[in-house]
Amino acid sequence: MFLCREKELNVLNKRYKKNGLECIVIYGRRRVGKTAIINEFTKDKPTIYFPALNTNAQGNLTALSKAIYAYHHPDTQSAPVYRSFDDAFSEVTRIAKESERVIFVIDELPYLAKADDSIPSRLQHLLDHDWANTELFLILCGSSMSFMEKDVLSEKSPLFGRRTAQLRIDPLSYLDTARFHPELSNQDNALIYGITGGVPHYINKLDVTGSIKDALLENLLDTSSYLFEEPENLLKQELREPAVYNAIITAIANGATRQNEIADKAGLERSVCSKYLKVLTNLGIIHRIEPVVNKSSRKSFYRITDHFFRFWYRFVPGNMMAISAGTIGRTYEASVGSYLSVYMGLVFEDICRQYLIMHPEKLPFPISEIGEWWGAHPVKKKEIQLDIVAVSAKANNTRSGRQYIIGSCKYKNEEIGTDELDLLHDYASVFTNGDDTCFYYIFSKSGFTKGLKDLANEGQVVLICLQEIYED
């Protein structure tokens, strides 16, 4: 059953109903559901669907020939092979000129371009000439984020300016993730989001039919399961040196956050570590985090922001002996279950930021930026941190008169009291001044004390519980 992605399908269907040539670029990390979107869009439409292969030019020419032949002979098991890509594309041109509307999908374009680096230029020529006056609906899809952004969308690409629309497919939001399991509690759906990161393929593979514990033991914490080997397989598919990248991710998972620390723990020269970090950032596995106010590269650090990778590296390597022996079920509560609430802390912060972004009508002002903040407390002489800081647009070049949302996110099995609001006041005073206006928000999994609710009734703070976060 196909769920979510209504916005993307709506864009594609609207473009499909227009007259003339269309060139739609669809890209996003592997497993995020790009092909599923394309299949749902094309299921009742005339389509030439060509999934490029990670092989040589001849292998891809054979696959393209079969895809074109299958347009008129859908049940074929074999097909004549064109002499060249030019001949194959000429047949696409002929079909396009004879049809009212036909879709031509090149899935995994980076593989095709790797096999024959002239492909982007060939497509440019076709779009400018042979296909210009047709009703062809071309979809160029790829999982290599760096290739799609640099070699398809950037000004340096031969294809620059030829696209009529582009869709970057990101993981699902926490709300859309919950649509896969409407029968589960909000807490369970938050945990599923924290495990899968909103990647539809991982949600399906986790296959929660009873308890999440049972699903994890069967479909992730088991050496025979698909999700157990997924991080390693994904690194092998995407990267030339998976062992190096694994070492970097492991270093970050074990507490190294600064570039020099990561390089040292991963056994790399510090001068070359940045290259590997950039690649992992482009893949969306890690990010370099800066404080949203008073940005400084000296304050930045790296964090695993792909929730699936973060979950896997948090709970699999340290339990490998029990997983390999098949005894993880006996130690699950002590080695996994008892740490889930702590693990969910960062996930809950992500969910709360999404909630604010998705509900601008509930906010006191339009926000221009949202993130987190940390810095040194001048009085307490210690590093302090705020989970959420959302900032209004600057009215001028000075800092005065800014508006801030200052937020705290608590994923604890206890009610949150007035002391948390006191901390928010104290910490916000470090970077705000008398001309600024602060609005305070506290998010909680388990509710709030009467004292804090009384302050909320007086307008001093906005309180949001897990149930409200999941109200669409």
N, C-alpha and C positions, 0 to 999 in steps of 0.2 A: 504494500500500500504506500502510495506517494504522499508525503506530508510536507507542509510548509512551502516556502519558496514561492508564495503567491505573487509577491512583488516582481520577482525575476520573470516568472511566466507571463505576467501581465505586460511587462516591457516587450518581451519577445513577440507576443501575440499582437500587440499594437503595431510593432514594426512590420510584422508579417502582412498586416492588412493594408499597409501603404503601398503605393505604386513605385516601381523602379528598383534598381539594384540596392541591396543592403549588404553591409559587411559588419557583422557583430563579433566583437572580441570577448570571449569568456575565459576568465582565468581565476586561479585560486589554488591553494595548496592541495596536495594529493589527498584523496579520501573524502574531500569536503562535499562531494555530491554534484559536481559539474555535469558528468555524463548522465546522471539520473535526471537532472533538469532538462538536458537536451533530449533525452529519450521521451520524457513526458510531453515536451513541446512538440516533438515530431511524430508522435505515435499515430496521428490521424492525417498526416500530411505527406505529400510526395517528397521523398528524401533520398539523397545519395549520402550514405554515412560511411566515412573512411576513418577508421582508427589507425593512426600511424603507429609503426612498430619501432622498437629500439633495436634496429638492425640496419643493414646497409641499404644503399639506394635501390638495388635490384629487388630486395625483399619488399621494400615499400611500394615500388612500382607494381609488383605482383599483387599486393594487397589493394592498392588503389584500383587496379584493373578489375579485380573481383568485385569491389564495391560498386563500380560503375555498371558492370554487367548485371549485378543483382538488382539494379533499378528496374530493368525490364524483365529480369528472370529471378525473382526473389527466392526461389527454391533451389537455385543452382549450387552445386558443390564444387564446381571448377569453372574457370573462365579463361578466355584467351588473354594473353598479356600484351599490352601495347609496347611498341618499340621504345618509347621514350615518355617522359612526363609531359612533354609538349603535345604528343599525340593523345595522351590520356585527358589532358585539360581541354584539348580541342573537342573531344567527345562531350565533355561537360558543357562546353559552349554550345554545341549543337542541340543538346537536350534543353538547355536554358532558352534557346531561341524558339524552340518548338513548344514550350510549355508556358502556361499562364503564370505559374509560380512553382519553383522547385527549390528545395533546400539542399545545399551542399555543405556537409560538415567535415571539417578536417580536425579530428580529435587528436590531442597530443602533437600539435604542430612542432614543438621543439624537437621531437624525435625525427620528424621529416626533414627539418632544417639541418639537423646534425648529420643526417645521411647525405644530404645534397644542399650545400650552403647557398645555392642559387635560387632556392624555392621562394624566399621573401621577394626577391626581385622579379621572379616570374609572376608571382601573384600580383605584384604592383602593376606590371604591364597588362595583365589580364583585366584587372579592375579598371584601368585607365582606358582600355581599348576594346577587347573582345567582349567583355561582360558589361560594358558601360551602359548599353541601351537594352539590357535584358531585365527580366524579373527575377534574376537569381538572388537567392537569400543565402549568403555565405556566412558560415559560422567558423571562426578560428578559435580553437580551444587549447589550453595548455596548463600544465601543472607546475612548470618551472617558472616561479614568480619573476626571477631575475631576467630570464629570456623574454617573457611576455612584456615586461615593463621596458626593457632596453631595446629589444630587437623587433618589437611589434608596435608598441605605443609611443616610444620616445621619438624626438625629432631626428635622431640619427638613423632611424629605421626606414628602409625603402617603402614600408607600408604606412608611414606617418601621414595622417590626413585622409586616409582612405576609409577608415572605419566610420560607420554611421552611429554606432553605440558601443559601449563597453560595459561589461558586468564583472565586477570583482566579487567572487563568491567566497564569503567568509563563513566560519563555523556558525551554527545556529545560536541564537540568544538563549538565555536560561528559560525564557517563556516558551519559545518554540521547542526546546528540548523536552519540556514537560508535556507537550502534545503527544509524544510517543507513548506516554504512560499516564493518561488522565485518571486512572484508577488508584494511583499511588499518592501518598501524602506529599505535601510541599517539601518536607525535610528529605524524603527519599528522592524526589525529583531534583532537589538542589545537589544531593550527593551524586546522582547520575551525571548531572552537568559537570560536577567537579572531577569525576572520573574520566569522562569522554571528551570534555571540552566543547561539547555541542557539535561534534563531528558525526553526521548521520550514520556513516558506516560503522563507527565504533559503538554508537547507541544500539544499532541492530546486532552487532556481534556480542555485545555484553548480554543481550537477550534476557532481561530481567522478567521472569515469569512468576517468581515468588518473592523471596527475600533478596536484597542486594548482596548479602553475604554469600548465599548459595550461588548467585550469578558470578560473583568474583572468584569463588573457589573453582567453579567449573569452567569459566570462560576467560579468565585472565591469570589467576594464580595456579596454573596447570601447564606443564611443559608441552602438552599436546594441543593447547588452545591457540587459536588465531592471534588473539591480543597479546599473548605472552611473547611472541616473536616479532610483533609489529614494529616496535621502535628500531630494532636491528635491521629488519627488512626494509623499512622506509629509508634509513640512512644508506643502506647499500644501493637502493634504487636511485637515490638523489645525488649521492656524493662519491667522489673518487677515493677518499681516504676515510671510510666510516669509522675505523678504529680511533683515529685522531679526534673526530667529532664526538665519539662516544666518551673519550677521556675528558673532553671539555665539558660536556653535559654532566658527567659524573662529578667533576670538580665543583660545578655550580650547585648541583644537588646536595653536595656535602658541605656547603657553606662558603665557598669561595665566590665573592661577588665583584671584586675589583679585577681589572684586566691583569695586573701583575700577579695577583693571587691565583687567578685561574691558570695563567701560563705556568706558574711554578708547580701547582698541583697536577697539571696535565703533562708536565715534563716537556714543555715547549719553550722555544726561544721567545722572549717577550716581544721581540720586533715582528714576529710573524703571527703571533696569536690573534692580533686584531683582524687579520684576513679571515681566519676561521670563524671568529665571532660574528663578523659581518654576514657570512654565508648562513649561519644558523639564524641570524636575525631576519634575513630575507626569506627564510623558510617559515618564519613565524614561530619557531620553537623557543627562542629566547628574545628578550628585548633589553635595550639599555634604558634604564629608568632614571629620570631626572626629577627633582622636586618641581612642582607646578609653579611655585613662586620662588623668585630669586634663583633662577636656573644657573647651574654651574657644572661644567664637565668634571670638575674636581669632586663634586658630590655624587656623580652618577654611579650606578652599579648595574650589574647584569642579574637578571632573574629568568628562570624558566617560566614562561607565560602560557605555553601550550599545556593545558591542564592534564591531558592524557599523558604526555611525557613527564610532567611533574609528578603525577600519581605513580607512574611506573617506576621512575627512578627513586621515588621515596620508599616504595614498599616491596619492590621485587629484588633488587640486588642484595639487600640486607637479609632477606628471607630465602635466598637461593637454595640453601642446603635443605630446608624443610620443603620447599616447592619441588625440588628435584627428587626428594625421597617420597613425595606424596603424603607428607604428614602435616602440611600447612593447616589443614582443618583442625588439628588438635591444638595448635598454637595461635589460631587466627585472632582470638580476642586479645591476647597479650601482645601480639606483634603487629596487628593491623587495626582491629576494631577499636581498641582503646585510644588510638591516635587519630581517628578520623575527624573528631571535632576540632582538634588543633590544626590538622591538615586543611580543613575547610575554611579556616580563617581568611586566607588570601582569596579563596574562591568566593566567599561571601562579600568581600570588598569589591570584587569584580561585578558580582550580581547587583550590589547596591549602586554602583556607578552606572550600570546599564539602566537600572530603574529610573534614576534621575534624568538620564538622557532621553529615555522613552516617554517621560511625562513632563515635558516643558510647561504644560498648562498648570501644573501644580507648584511650580517654582516661583520665587519672588522676583526673579529677573531672568532674562535670557543669558545663558552661560556661553562664554567663548572658549573655555578650556576647563577640563576636569582631570584630576589626577590625585596624587598624594603629595605630602610634604614632610620633610624632616630637616632638622638643623640643631644647633647647639642652644640650649637654654642658658641665657646670660646669668641668671640667678642660681638655678639649680646645678649649673655646671655639668650638664649631662646631655646626651643626644636624645631628642624627643621626636615623636612621629605622629602625624595625623593621617588617618585612613583616607579621608576625602577632603579635597579642597577644590571647589569650583569657583571660577573667577568670571566676573562680568567683563564686558568689553571696555577698553580704556577710553575715557572721554577725551583725554589729552595726553601729553607726553610725561605727565607727572604721575606719581603713585597715589596722590590724594584722591579721595572720593570713590575709591573702588568698592565694589560689593563682593562679598564672599559667602559661599556656603561652606560651613565647617562641619564635617561629618565624622562620626565614629560608627564602626561596624563590629558588633559583638556576637559571635556565634558560640554562645555558651549556654549551658543548661541551668541558668539562673537569671533572675530578673535584674535588670540594670537600674542603678539608682542615681541619685543626684550628684554623687561624687564624679560620675563620668562627665556631666555637664560642666562641673567646676574645672576639670582637666581641659576640656575644650576651650573654655574661656582663657585659661592660663596659657595654653600652647598657642592659641591664635594671637595673643598679645605680642608674641615674639616678632611677627612679621607684619602686623597691621598697625595703623596709627589712629589717632582720634577722629580723622576725617573719613575713615573707612566704616562700612556697615557690615556686620556679620550676622548671618542667619545660621542657627545651629540645628543639626539633624542627628538623631541617634537611631540606628537600625539595630534590631535585636531578634535573635531566633526565639527567645523564651519570654519576651515581654518586659514590663517595666514596673518599678515599685510605685506605690501610691504617691509618694513624695514627688517623683519625677513626672507622673501624670498630672499632678496639680500644677507644676510649672508649665507643662505643655498647655494646659487649659488657660493659663495666663498669657500664652503667646511667647514664652521665653525659649521654647524648643519645639521642634517637630519630631514626633515619635512614630516610627514605622516598624511594624512587626512583619514576620515572615509571611503571614497570611496576606497582608496587604500588598506585599511585593509580588505575590503570585496572582493577584486579582488583575485580570486583563482589562 
